[in-house]
């Protein structure tokens, strides 16, 4: 009886072992044959880290990924950096499709990539070759780990809201949305401008200032912060308005629900002003009404599963650091 019981246990063990081997083999074949398409954008002015750029290209090639490269960046990698770029396709404008977009540079490069992705809502992975890196927060040393995580579905996606911009008589095209901020700024003269702001049709304030910044939570740690605006946690459904060098000391930033429709009317001594959408400036004539509202789509940002926003914020802002030791 004992021998029969032992034989049954041994048979069960081999059955489980065979099932486990089949499962591992099946998953391995799935991983082997899974193809991912990557669209690559980068900063053509960062010439000092060719080894990191080559590392990214080599990792994608190692995993058998299809590589689609922005034309300007492709020739930069080939002709300036003299790197081996095995591109499936070289594209211009918004003529691309992919499973993931990879942005190689700083936050500025990430913003440009996001504007090119637009309503495609392709998830974007930002590799930081710059300095601060709130959006592009992956170190080049971690790219192997991050690519492996993409193939294992071991990552998180954060949806970031954008601001849509409408301007009377101004054709902004497809790049009329800001992931960080929209800034209305003076132009040509040192004189301040007058900005009449209305929220959902109700007059809020007339700002006498060098400009006015309307920021998303994503952009709250950028231009807005440098002008005294609040830090807003991503995912919070609000917008902030912060004046640039206001004439009155009573003017303070204000936080609004992102369902608000913001209308701005600008007067200027030079009879023109600038509208900057994530740093892309457009000249406007005095009398142009600017209307801002939340965009109908979002930007998908790839984050590691171990990513912690407050840890990143603490490190980037150097909170708790003893500046005497730096």
N, C-alpha and C positions, 0 to 999 in steps of 0.2 A: 504493500500500500504506500509506503514511504517512497519507494522507487518510482511509482507511478506519479505521485505528487511532484517529485523532483523533475521528472521528465516533462510534465506539463509546464512547470515553471521555466525550464530551459527553452521549451518551444515558444512560450510567450515572450521570453527575452529576445530570441532571434527574430520573431515577428516584429517586435518594437524596433529592434536594431535595423531591420530591413526598411521599415517605414521611415525611420529617421534619415537613413542614407538616401532614400528616394526623395524625401522632402528637401534635404540639403542640395542634392544634385539638381532637382527641379528649380529651386530658387537660384542656384548658381547659373543655370542655363538662362533663366529669366533675366538675371543681371547681365549675363554675357551678351544677350541679344537685344537688350533694351537700348534704344537709340534716343538720345536727347539732342535737341537743337539749341545752340547758344548764339545769340546776337551780341557782338562785342563792340563797345564804345570806349573811347579813352581820351586822355589829355595829350595833345600833340606837343605841348610845351614842357612836359616832364621828360627830360632826356637823361636823367642821372640814375635810373633804376632799370636798365635793360635786362638784367638777370631775373628780376622779379616778373617782368613782362613775359620773358621767355618761359618762366616757370608756369605761368597761367596757361600759355599756349600748349606747353608740353603735357600738362595735366589733362586738358581737354582732349588732346590727341590720344593720350594713354587710355582714357575711358571710351574712346571711339565716338566722341561727340561730333556732331556736324557743326561747323563753325561758319557763321555769317558775320562779316566784318564791315563796319562803316568805312566807306571808301577813303575818306581823309585819314582815318586812323590806320588803315591798311598800308597806305603808301608811307606813312610815318614809320611804321614798324619795319617795312621792307627796305626803304631807301635811306632812312635816317639812322635807325637802330640796327639795321642789317640782321634782322631776326628771321627765323624760319617760320613762315606763316602758312599753314596748310588750310587755306580757306575753301569752303564749299562754294561760297558765293560772296562777292563784294557788292554792297548795295549803297544807294544814295537816298536821301530824304527819308520817307517812312515806308519804303518798299522792302519790307522784311517781315518775317514771321518766325517765331521761336518758342521754345518751351520756357527758356529763361533768358534774360538780358544780363550781361555782366558789364559793369561800369568800372573802368580802371582809372583811378585818379582820386580827386577829393570830392567834397560835397558839391562843388560847382559842376564837375563832370557828371555826377549823379543827377543833378537837376536838368542838365541838358539831355541826358539819356531819357529821363522821365518825360520831357516835353516831346521827344521823338516817339516814344511809346504811345503817348496819348491815350485814347479810349481803347486801345488793344488790351490794356490791363495785363500785360505780360509781367510776371514777377521779376523784380530787379535785385541782383546781388551786387553790392558795392564793395570793391576792394580799394582800400585806402592807401594811396600813394602820396597823399597830401599831408596836412598838419592836424586839423581838429577832428574831422571825421565823425559827425553825428549820424549821417546817412550812410556814408561809405565807412563801415566800421570793421571790415574784415581785414586783418593783416595779411600781407603777401605770404607770410610763413604758414598761414592757416588755410591757404587755398586748397591744398590736397584734401584736408579734412572736410572742408565745406563742399567740395565737389562730390566726395564720397557720400556725404550726408544727403545731397540732392538725389543721388541714385538710390539711396535707401529710404527716401521719403522721410528723412529725419531732420525736418526743419519746420519753421513756423512762418506764416505769412501775415504781415500786418497791413491793414488797409488804411491809407492816409488820404484825408480829404484834400481837395484843391479848391482854389478860388477861380471862378470864371469871370472874365472881364469883357464888358461891352462898352464901346466908345462910339458915340455918334459920328458918322462920317469917316471912321478909321477902320480899315480892313486889317484885322489882326490875324486872319487865317486860322489854321489849326492850332497854332501855338498861343492860344488866348487864355491859357489856364496856368495858375501858379501853384506849385507845391509848397513853396516857402512863403512868399509874400508878394503883394502888389504895393509899390511905392509911387505916390504922386509927388513930384519934386520940382523945385524951381529950375529955370534954365536961362542962360545968357547973362543975367545980371546978378548982382549980390543982394538985390532986394528980395524980401520975403514974398510969399504968395498968399492969397486968401482962398481958403478951401471951405466951402459951405457943405456940411455933411448932413444928410438926412437918412433916417433908419425907418424902413417900411413906410415911407411917406411923411414921417414926422421929423421936423428939424431938430437936430441934436446940438450942433455947435458950428460956429464959423471960426476955423483955425487960422490965425495969423502966424505963419511958421515957414521954415525952409521946405517943409514937406509933411506928408502923412503916410504912415505905414499900416497896411491892413495885413495881418499875419494869420496863418493857420497855426495849429499847435505844433506841427512839424517845424515851421519857420520861427517859432517863438524864441529859439536859441540862436538866431542869426541876427539880421539887421535890426529887428525889433528890440532884441535884448541890449544891443549896443547903444540904443537910445532910451533905455530905462523901462522897456516893456516887460511884462511878466513872463516867467517860464511856465508853459502849459504842457501837461503830459499828453503825448500822442494818444489819439482815440477819444479825447474829450471833445464834445461836439460844440465847440465855440470858436469865435474869431476874436482877435484883439486889434484895437486901433491905437496907435502910438504916434504922437507928433514928433517931428524932427526939429529941434531947436525952436520951440514955440516962443512967441513974443511975451506971453503971459505965464508967470510962474504958477498960476492956478490950474493950468491945463495938466491933466493926468491921463494915463492910459485907461482905456475902457474895454471891458470884455463883453462880447455880444453872443447870442446864440447863433449857430451857423445856419439857421433857417432865415436869418435877417437878410433883407435886400438893402444894400448900401448905395446911395446915390451921392456923387460928388460933383460940385460945380466950382470951377477954379477961375480966379481973376489974377492977372499978373501984369506988371508994368511993361514987360516985354511982349505981352499979348500971346505968349505961348508957354508951355510947360512940358515936363516929361512924365510919361507913365512907364515905370520899370516893372516888368513881369518876370520875377525870378532873375532880375539883373538884366533882362533884355529890354532895352530902352526904345520907346517910341515917342516921337515929337508930336504934341497935340496943340491945336490952336485954342486960344481962349474962347470960351463958350461951348467947348466940347463937354458933354455930360458923360461922366464915367459911372457905369452901373456894375456893381460887384455882387455876386451871389455864389453859393456853393455849387461846384461843378456837378454834372449828372453822373460822373464816374470817379473812380479812385485810383491811386497808385498803389500797386502791390509791392511791398518791400520784403525781401527774403531775410529772415533772421535765424540765427542758430537757436536750437532749443534751449541752450544754456544762457541765452542772452537775457540780461536784466537791465532795464532802462535806468533805474536809479543808480545802479553801479556805474554805468557808462556816464551818466550825468555827473556823479560825484568825481569820477576820474578826470573828465574833460574840464570841469569847472575848478578842479583842484581843491575841492572842499575838504577841510581837515588837514591839508598839507601845511607843514611848517615852512613858510616862505624864507625863513632865515637860513634854512639848510639848502636852498636852491642856488 
